[in-house]
Amino acid sequence: MTREELIESLTRSRDAVLEQFDAPASGLGKAYAPGKWSVQQLLVHLTDCEIVYLWRACRGLAEPGCHVHAFDQDAWAKELNYSSRPLPLCRDLFVAARNQLIYLLEAHEDGVLERTFHHSEAGLLTLRKGLTGFAGHTEHHLDQIRAAREGRTWIPTK
């Protein structure tokens, strides 16, 4: 993706996630399949990922070649109370972090996306590849949220 395409994708998915934060609370307990995360938990996960990815992007922009670490999403869900975190706080944090990421992309030239960082599981990544993956991650969870709210089982497309 070009820088402009990334900005467009991140803007579009930001707006779609905000629609889910603002949707009726009656669907927050629904999951897209038995034993899977609820809409509430998915929204909190997206918020926490937003912070992580913003931090990784900042590191990659300011400290090319740096090392970043994976995190245990299930441990975060349990220990950081994904089931009961206040969604208004998460919404504010999500939109602030996403807007900051979009701003950083707008403030730099396309070539900056070739800067690299080392991910503890994925290895050497360019910012372009990392942020393209992040955009896909958001869409992936939006599909799950939509399925849960609609009362249908989510089936991966890939």
N, C-alpha and C positions, 0 to 999 in steps of 0.2 A: 504494500500500500504506500502511496505517496503521503507526504505530510498532510496535504489537504484532505485526502481520503480518510486518513486517521482522525483528523479533527472532525470531519463530517460524521464518521461512524461513532466517535465518542460523544458527540453532541446529540445525535439521534438516540443512542442507547441511554444517555443521561436522562433525556426527556421521557423515555419509555419506563425507566426505573422509577422516576418521580411519579408517573401515573400510577404505578403499583403502590408506592408509599401512600398516595392519596386515595386509593380505591377503598371500598367499604371494608371495615375491620372484620366483618363477619367471615371473610375468606381467609383470615390470617392463620387459622389452625389447620387448614387443608394442606394435604401433601399430594404430590403427583403420583405416588405409589406407596403401598404399605411399607412402613419402616424408613421412609425417606424424610428429608427435611421438610418442614412446613413452610408456607409462604413467609411467615414471620422469620423463621430461621434463615431462609434464603436471602431476605432483605438485609438482615444483620450481617450475614456472610459477605454480601456484596459491599456493604459499608466497610467492613474490615479489610477486604481485598483492595478497596479503593485507596485506603491508607498505605497498605503494603506496596501497591504498584506506584503510587505517587512517590514514595520513598525510593523505590528502585529506580524510577525515572530520574529523580533528582540526583541520585548517586551516579547513574550512568552519564548524565549531562555534565555534572561537575567534576566527577572523578572517573574518567574513562578507564576501563580495565579493572574496576573495583570488584569485590566479591559480595554477593548477596545470598541470603539463605532462604530455603523453602521453609514453610511452616506447616504444622500439623493441624489441618482444618477441623478435624474431629475433636481434638483437644481444645481448640479455640471455642468451638461450639459449646462444649461442655463447661469449660472453666470460665468462659466469658459470658455465660448466661444468654445464649442466643434465643432461648425460649421466652425470656422475660425482659430483654433489654428494651428500653423506651424507644419506640420507633420515631417519635418526633426528633429526638436527639440524633438518632442514626440518620434520619433524612437530612438534617442540617449538615452533619459531618460528610455524608456521601456527596451532596451537591457542592460543598466547599472544596473537597479534595478533587472532585472531577473537574470543577471549573478551574482550579489551579493547574491541573494537568493540561487542560485545553489551552490555557493561557501560555504555559511554557512551550507548548508546541507551536503556537502562533508567534511567539517571540523569537523563535529560532528558524534558521534556514533548513531546507530539506536534508542537506548533507550531515547535519548533526545526528540524524537517525542511524548513521553508520557507526557511531561510537558504540563500544562494546562494554559488557559487564559479564562476570562469571557467576552463573547461577549454580547453587550447590547440587542440584539434581539435573538440570537441563544443559549444563556446561556453558560454553561461550556463546553469548547471544548479542546480536545488535539491538539497539533500542528499537529499530523498526520491527524486528521479529518479536521482541518482547511485548511491545505495545500492540502489535497486530494480534498476538495471542491473547492479550488482555481484553481487547475489544471482542474477540470471539468468546471469551469466558463469560463476559457480561451477557451476550446474546444467548448463550447456552442456558444460563440460569433464568433469563427472562422467559425462555421457552418453557422451562419447568414451572415457573410461577404461573404463567398463563394456563398451562395444563391443569395445575392444581386448582386454580380459581374456577375453571370450567368443569371440574369434576371428572377429568379424563386422565388416564395413565399416560405419562410422558414416555415416548420411545425415542432413543437417540437416532439422529438422522445419519450419522457416520459410524 
